[in-house]
């Protein structure tokens, strides 16, 4: 009994502090609502203010139920709407609170300064009028930022999530055999099928790539969020439509291993003789999930490379395709990839193309130790699903974590292409960074 109480106590403390934070956060955001409605007629004023708290209460209740696993069997559409509301409301309130917080910091600093610096007397009526008008102005800025944020994030779910953009790139590889010049490579990455809710839109994205008639197709990881069953029969049929004369080759991403899921049999890990020695931390259920996902690749006609290589041949010319398991050089991302193993047997081929899910692998190992790998194809970053891309500006917050986060990069004679991802994770939308279908032509 004592053990159970002591184990629950830290969780209760976290819940209490979380609730306190949420209440303070919402009280801050409510100051904007209260200021803006101060001159409204009483019935309308009460309706708006009560509506703010009622909406917040419903939202937080649904979020807690979702985290507690109560919506496990809910439709994907419902879960997308719920997740979208979570992101939209949270970031709306963040942007609402920011001007108020800056204003309070300014006032506190001004009071501190006034203690040490004398000021001339000013008419109190004028001061009061100025403070009221400034408070209203700050509230208007807060509401404006919140409104724009909510509108933008909502647009990102309704439109941006499936607004596929075709990116065409030409790469001139050193020592490329004559028969491979003009080879058209199609690339998809980060499908995250467990997040999809609009099958028709996904079909159009697949058709966009097939309309380009690629010679070979590469998928660079994260087929699911965690569970193999996220690839339902419908999505297996949709992605089985990916066909190319020289084949479809794929690798695993960090989400494909099920490492982020709480497997019920986790306690059986130590006594389990796993068929994957490099994954001794996996329980029987997690291993079964991985094997099922590997079979999904096979069912779709994809050649899954698990630290392996393949040879493409046109006439008498050959190039190598190398596929490594996930290798993340940043954070706690797993390092299952063994490039030395995948490299064996193709040392003498003039051109080598590497499929490696995480772009941090490129600087960490590829550029330093494998200078004859001319092109690496990655994904993983999603471009943060948020940012700005135009002829003049290319920015996303993910750039502060990943040096290479979207598009083409070059060091010496080596190229890296980072796909922005086909799907989405967490926030069920995209704003500014559109989902990508890429075509890379070798020259």
VOSEKOL-68039 format. One record per residue (C-alpha): x negated, y negated, z. Coordinates in steps of 0.5 Angstrom, whole numbers, padded with zeros to 4 digits, always signed. Example, Ala and Ser with C-alpha at 12.3 -4.5 7.8 and 13.67 -1.06 7.14 Angstrom:
% residues 2
-0025+0009+0016;-0027+0002+0014;
***
This chain:
% residues 443
+0000+0000+0000;-0006-0005+0002;-0009-0003-0005;-0003-0005-0009;-0002-0011-0005;-0009-0014-0006;-0009-0012-0014;-0002-0016-0015;-0005-0022-0011;-0010-0025-0016;-0004-0024-0021;+0001-0028-0017;-0004-0033-0016;-0005-0034-0023;+0002-0034-0025;+0003-0039-0019;-0002-0044-0022;+0000-0043-0029;+0007-0045-0027;+0004-0051-0023;+0000-0053-0030;+0006-0052-0034;+0011-0056-0030;+0006-0062-0029;+0004-0062-0037;+0012-0062-0038;+0013-0068-0033;+0007-0072-0037;+0011-0071-0043;+0018-0072-0040;+0015-0079-0039;+0015-0081-0046;+0023-0078-0047;+0024-0082-0040;+0021-0089-0043;+0024-0088-0050;+0031-0087-0047;+0031-0092-0042;+0036-0097-0046;+0040-0092-0048;+0047-0091-0046;+0048-0087-0040;+0051-0081-0043;+0047-0080-0049;+0041-0082-0044;+0043-0076-0040;+0044-0071-0046;+0037-0072-0048;+0033-0072-0042;+0037-0065-0040;+0036-0063-0047;+0029-0063-0046;+0028-0059-0040;+0034-0054-0042;+0030-0053-0049;+0023-0052-0045;+0026-0047-0040;+0029-0043-0045;+0023-0043-0049;+0018-0041-0043;+0023-0036-0041;+0023-0033-0048;+0015-0033-0048;+0015-0030-0041;+0020-0024-0044;+0015-0023-0050;+0009-0023-0046;+0012-0018-0042;+0014-0013-0048;+0021-0014-0048;+0021-0016-0055;+0017-0010-0058;+0023-0007-0062;+0025-0014-0064;+0025-0016-0072;+0019-0019-0075;+0023-0025-0077;+0025-0026-0069;+0018-0026-0067;+0016-0030-0072;+0021-0036-0070;+0019-0035-0063;+0012-0035-0064;+0012-0041-0069;+0016-0045-0064;+0011-0043-0058;+0006-0046-0063;+0010-0052-0065;+0013-0054-0058;+0006-0053-0054;+0002-0057-0059;+0007-0062-0060;+0007-0064-0052;-0001-0064-0052;+0000-0069-0057;+0005-0073-0053;+0001-0072-0047;-0006-0075-0050;-0004-0082-0051;-0001-0082-0044;-0007-0079-0041;-0011-0084-0044;-0007-0090-0042;-0007-0087-0034;-0015-0087-0035;-0015-0094-0037;-0011-0096-0032;-0015-0093-0026;-0021-0095-0029;-0018-0102-0029;-0016-0102-0022;-0023-0099-0020;-0026-0105-0023;-0021-0110-0020;-0023-0108-0013;-0030-0111-0015;-0029-0117-0020;-0024-0122-0018;-0019-0125-0023;-0015-0131-0024;-0008-0131-0022;-0003-0130-0028;+0004-0131-0028;+0007-0124-0025;+0013-0125-0030;+0008-0125-0036;+0004-0119-0033;+0011-0115-0032;+0013-0116-0039;+0007-0114-0042;+0006-0108-0038;+0013-0106-0040;+0012-0107-0047;+0005-0103-0047;+0009-0098-0044;+0014-0097-0049;+0009-0098-0054;+0005-0092-0052;+0011-0088-0051;+0013-0089-0058;+0006-0087-0060;+0007-0081-0056;+0013-0079-0059;+0011-0081-0066;+0005-0076-0065;+0009-0071-0062;+0014-0071-0068;+0009-0071-0074;+0006-0065-0070;+0012-0061-0070;+0014-0063-0077;+0007-0061-0079;+0007-0054-0076;+0014-0052-0078;+0013-0054-0085;+0006-0049-0084;+0011-0043-0082;+0017-0045-0087;+0012-0046-0093;+0005-0046-0092;+0005-0039-0089;+0006-0036-0096;+0003-0042-0101;-0002-0037-0104;-0008-0041-0107;-0012-0038-0113;-0020-0040-0112;-0024-0038-0118;-0032-0038-0117;-0037-0037-0122;-0044-0034-0119;-0050-0033-0122;-0054-0027-0119;-0061-0026-0120;-0063-0019-0124;-0056-0018-0126;-0055-0013-0132;-0053-0015-0138;-0047-0011-0138;-0044-0014-0132;-0044-0021-0134;-0037-0023-0134;-0035-0018-0129;-0029-0021-0125;-0028-0019-0118;-0022-0020-0114;-0022-0021-0107;-0017-0021-0101;-0018-0021-0094;-0015-0021-0087;-0008-0019-0089;-0005-0018-0082;+0001-0014-0084;+0004-0014-0077;+0005-0022-0078;+0009-0021-0084;+0016-0023-0085;+0017-0025-0092;+0016-0019-0096;+0018-0022-0103;+0013-0028-0102;+0008-0022-0100;+0009-0019-0107;+0008-0026-0110;+0001-0026-0107;-0001-0019-0110;+0002-0021-0117;-0002-0027-0117;-0008-0023-0116;-0006-0018-0121;-0005-0023-0126;-0012-0025-0126;-0014-0018-0129;-0020-0017-0124;-0025-0011-0126;-0026-0009-0119;-0022-0011-0113;-0025-0012-0106;-0021-0012-0099;-0026-0015-0093;-0022-0013-0087;-0017-0014-0082;-0011-0010-0085;-0007-0010-0079;-0007-0014-0072;-0008-0008-0068;-0003-0002-0070;-0004+0002-0076;+0004+0003-0076;+0004-0005-0078;+0003-0002-0085;+0010+0000-0086;+0012+0004-0092;+0014-0002-0095;+0008-0006-0095;+0004+0001-0097;+0008+0000-0103;+0006-0007-0104;-0001-0007-0103;-0002+0000-0107;+0000-0004-0113;-0007-0007-0113;-0011-0003-0118;-0017-0005-0122;-0021-0001-0128;-0027+0000-0123;-0023+0001-0117;-0021-0002-0110;-0026-0002-0105;-0025-0004-0097;-0028-0005-0091;-0025-0005-0083;-0025-0012-0080;-0025-0013-0072;-0017-0012-0071;-0017-0006-0075;-0020-0002-0069;-0015-0003-0064;-0020-0006-0059;-0015-0012-0057;-0009-0007-0055;-0008-0004-0049;-0008+0003-0050;-0004+0007-0045;-0009+0013-0044;-0015+0008-0043;-0017+0012-0037;-0018+0018-0041;-0024+0015-0045;-0029+0018-0041;-0027+0025-0042;-0026+0025-0049;-0030+0027-0054;-0029+0022-0060;-0031+0024-0067;-0034+0017-0068;-0040+0017-0063;-0041+0009-0064;-0034+0008-0061;-0035+0012-0055;-0030+0007-0051;-0024+0009-0055;-0019+0013-0052;-0015+0019-0056;-0009+0014-0058;-0014+0009-0060;-0018+0014-0064;-0012+0017-0067;-0010+0010-0069;-0016+0009-0073;-0016+0015-0076;-0009+0014-0079;-0011+0007-0081;-0016+0010-0085;-0011+0014-0088;-0007+0008-0090;-0013+0006-0094;-0013+0013-0098;-0006+0013-0099;-0006+0006-0102;-0012+0009-0107;-0017+0004-0103;-0024+0007-0103;-0026+0005-0095;-0033+0004-0094;-0035+0006-0087;-0043+0004-0087;-0043+0007-0094;-0045+0005-0101;-0042+0006-0108;-0045+0005-0115;-0041+0001-0121;-0044+0003-0128;-0042+0000-0134;-0046+0003-0140;-0053+0005-0138;-0053-0001-0132;-0051+0000-0125;-0050-0005-0119;-0049-0003-0112;-0043-0004-0107;-0045-0004-0100;-0039-0003-0095;-0041-0004-0087;-0036-0004-0081;-0035-0010-0077;-0041-0014-0075;-0040-0020-0071;-0046-0024-0069;-0042-0029-0065;-0038-0028-0059;-0036-0021-0056;-0034-0019-0063;-0036-0011-0064;-0042-0009-0068;-0040-0003-0071;-0044-0004-0078;-0050-0001-0079;-0053-0004-0085;-0059+0000-0085;-0055+0006-0086;-0050+0003-0091;-0056+0001-0095;-0059+0008-0096;-0060+0011-0103;-0059+0004-0107;-0066+0001-0106;-0068+0001-0113;-0062-0002-0116;-0062-0009-0119;-0056-0012-0116;-0053-0011-0109;-0046-0014-0107;-0045-0013-0099;-0038-0013-0096;-0038-0015-0089;-0032-0018-0085;-0035-0023-0081;-0039-0028-0084;-0044-0029-0078;-0047-0023-0080;-0050-0026-0086;-0055-0031-0083;-0056-0026-0077;-0059-0020-0081;-0057-0020-0089;-0061-0027-0090;-0067-0025-0086;-0068-0018-0087;-0064-0016-0094;-0066-0021-0099;-0064-0017-0105;-0057-0017-0103;-0055-0022-0108;-0048-0023-0106;-0044-0022-0099;-0036-0022-0099;-0033-0024-0092;-0027-0027-0089;-0025-0027-0081;-0025-0034-0080;-0018-0036-0084;-0020-0043-0084;-0017-0043-0077;-0010-0044-0081;-0011-0051-0080;-0015-0056-0083;-0016-0061-0089;-0018-0059-0096;-0019-0064-0102;-0024-0066-0107;-0027-0071-0102;-0026-0067-0095;-0027-0060-0093;-0026-0060-0085;-0023-0055-0080;-0024-0054-0073;-0027-0047-0074;-0033-0050-0077;-0035-0052-0070;-0036-0044-0069;-0038-0042-0076;-0043-0045-0080;-0040-0041-0086;-0032-0041-0086;-0029-0042-0093;-0032-0042-0100;-0038-0041-0103;-0045-0042-0099;-0052-0041-0102;-0059-0039-0099;-0065-0038-0103;-0062-0033-0109;-0057-0030-0104;-0050-0032-0104;-0044-0032-0099;-0037-0032-0100;-0032-0033-0095;-0025-0032-0096;-0020-0036-0093;-0015-0030-0091;-0009-0027-0094;-0005-0027-0088;-0004-0030-0081;-0005-0029-0074;-0002-0032-0068;+0001-0038-0071;+0005-0035-0076;+0003-0041-0081;-0002-0045-0085;-0003-0052-0085;-0008-0055-0090;-0012-0049-0091;-0007-0045-0095;-0008-0037-0096;-0012-0035-0101;-0013-0030-0107;-0020-0031-0110;-0023-0029-0116;-0031-0029-0117;-0034-0028-0124;-0041-0026-0124;-0045-0030-0129;
***
